[in-house]
């Protein structure tokens, strides 16, 4: 359901991005790096389960990623004004650092969750270690950080909108996951927040 962000962005960039600058290519590279993992590697690392996903969720996610992929591809291929002002150069570097930090948090938290599922296929366990010491959903936190950094790198309405939509999607999900953990486990750590250590 997230595959449109990979093939549509790549199609637009590779077909129409003939005058792209280096910064556009870097933006495309980090985006593609994330989505190759998300659509072609991550799903195959998950243990097979019998849980069904409602068709409506798959359809809405597919449509969102189709629209999002179109606008992001257009930004990368045609918005040649990226980094035209001197002050935006340090924002691009800062955004790259933030993106990388978010990617590491997201991937490592996912690694812990996947390991937990593989070792305890038929039952849920409380995740421990890493940022799970402070929050229930560090994987969501990492993804929000990641796309916030991407928004700084792109300095466009489409990259900013993507960061906002990511947060709008993952904040409620994190709160719901946190409440589920608290209901499911009587011994769930009371000091954990849902998403942001000590705050939310």
C-alpha positions in Angstrom: 0.0 0.0 0.0 3.0 2.3 0.3 4.5 1.3 -3.0 3.2 4.3 -5.0 5.6 6.5 -3.1 8.5 4.4 -4.5 7.5 3.8 -8.1 5.6 7.0 -8.8 8.3 9.3 -7.4 11.0 7.3 -9.2 9.0 7.4 -12.5 8.5 11.2 -12.3 12.1 11.9 -11.4 13.8 9.5 -13.9 11.5 10.5 -16.8 11.1 14.2 -16.3 13.9 15.3 -13.9 16.4 15.9 -16.6 17.5 19.3 -15.2 17.6 18.3 -11.6 20.4 19.7 -9.5 22.5 17.7 -7.0 20.3 18.8 -4.1 17.3 17.4 -5.8 19.1 14.1 -6.5 20.1 13.9 -2.8 16.5 14.5 -1.8 15.4 11.8 -4.1 18.1 9.4 -2.9 17.2 9.7 0.8 13.5 9.3 0.0 14.1 6.3 -2.1 16.4 4.7 0.4 13.6 4.9 3.0 10.9 3.5 0.6 13.0 0.7 -0.8 13.3 -0.5 2.8 9.7 0.2 3.6 8.1 -1.5 0.6 10.6 -4.1 -0.5 12.5 -5.2 2.6 10.6 -4.5 5.8 7.4 -6.4 4.9 9.4 -9.6 4.3 11.1 -9.3 7.7 7.7 -9.5 9.5 6.5 -12.8 10.8 3.5 -14.2 8.9 0.3 -13.7 10.9 -3.4 -14.5 10.3 -4.6 -11.0 11.1 -6.6 -9.4 8.3 -6.3 -5.7 7.3 -9.6 -4.0 6.3 -9.7 -3.4 2.5 -10.8 0.2 3.2 -7.5 0.9 5.1 -5.5 -0.6 2.3 -7.4 1.5 -0.3 -7.1 4.8 1.6 -3.4 4.2 2.3 -2.8 3.4 -1.4 -4.6 6.5 -2.5 -2.8 8.7 0.0 0.6 7.4 -1.1 -0.4 7.9 -4.8 -1.2 11.5 -4.2 1.7 12.1 -1.9 4.1 10.4 -4.3 2.9 12.6 -7.2 3.5 15.8 -5.4 6.8 14.8 -3.9 8.0 13.5 -7.3 6.9 16.8 -8.9 8.9 18.7 -6.2 12.0 16.7 -6.7 11.9 16.8 -10.5 10.7 20.3 -11.2 11.4 22.5 -8.2 14.8 23.7 -9.2 14.8 26.6 -6.7 15.9 24.3 -3.9 18.9 25.8 -2.1 18.9 29.0 -4.1 19.3 31.1 -1.0 22.5 30.9 1.1 20.7 30.4 4.4 18.9 27.2 3.1 22.2 25.4 2.7 22.7 24.9 6.5 19.0 23.9 6.7 19.6 21.2 4.2 22.5 19.8 6.1 20.6 20.1 9.4 17.6 18.3 7.8 19.8 15.5 6.6 21.2 15.0 10.1 17.6 15.0 11.5 16.4 12.6 8.8 19.3 10.2 9.5 18.7 10.3 13.3 15.0 9.6 12.7 15.8 6.7 10.3 18.1 5.1 12.9 15.5 5.4 15.6 12.7 4.1 13.4 14.7 1.1 12.1 16.2 0.1 15.4 12.8 0.3 17.2 11.3 -1.8 14.4 14.1 -4.3 14.8 13.3 -4.7 18.5 9.6 -5.2 17.7 10.2 -7.7 14.9 12.6 -9.7 17.1 9.9 -9.7 19.9 7.3 -11.1 17.4 9.6 -13.7 16.1 10.5 -15.0 19.5 6.9 -14.8 20.8 4.7 -15.6 17.8 1.5 -16.4 19.7 1.6 -13.8 22.4 2.3 -10.1 22.9 5.2 -9.0 25.1 6.3 -5.6 26.5 9.2 -4.3 24.5 12.2 -3.1 26.5 15.5 -1.4 25.7 16.5 1.6 23.6 13.9 4.3 23.6 11.2 1.9 24.8 12.5 2.8 28.2 10.7 6.1 27.9 8.0 5.7 25.2 5.7 3.1 23.8 6.2 3.9 20.1 9.8 5.0 19.4 9.3 3.6 15.8 6.6 6.2 15.3 8.7 8.9 16.9 11.6 8.1 14.6 9.5 8.3 11.5 8.1 11.7 12.6 11.7 13.0 13.2 12.7 11.5 9.8 10.2 13.3 7.7 10.6 16.5 9.7 14.2 16.5 8.6 13.1 15.7 5.1 10.8 18.8 5.2 13.8 20.9 6.1 15.9 19.4 3.3 13.2 20.1 0.7 12.0 23.5 1.9 8.8 23.1 -0.1 5.1 22.8 0.7 5.0 19.2 -0.4 7.8 18.0 1.9 6.3 20.0 4.7 2.8 18.7 4.1 4.2 15.1 4.1 5.8 15.8 7.6 2.5 17.2 8.9 0.5 14.3 7.5 3.0 11.8 9.0 2.6 13.4 12.5 -1.2 13.6 12.1 -1.3 9.9 11.3 1.2 8.6 13.9 0.4 10.7 16.9 -3.1 9.3 17.3 -1.8 5.8 16.5 0.9 6.1 19.2 -1.7 7.2 21.8 -3.9 4.3 20.8 -1.0 1.8 21.1 0.0 3.3 24.4 -3.5 2.8 25.8 -3.6 -0.7 24.4 -0.4 -1.6 26.2 -1.7 -0.2 29.4 -4.9 -2.2 29.2 -3.1 -5.4 28.1 -0.4 -5.5 30.7 -1.0 -4.8 34.4 2.8 -4.4 34.9 3.3 -1.9 32.0 5.9 0.7 33.0 4.1 3.7 34.4 6.8 6.1 33.5 6.5 5.5 29.8 4.7 8.1 27.6 3.2 7.3 24.2 5.5 9.1 21.9 7.6 11.9 23.4 9.6 11.2 26.5 8.2 13.0 29.5 5.6 14.9 27.5 3.1 12.9 25.3 
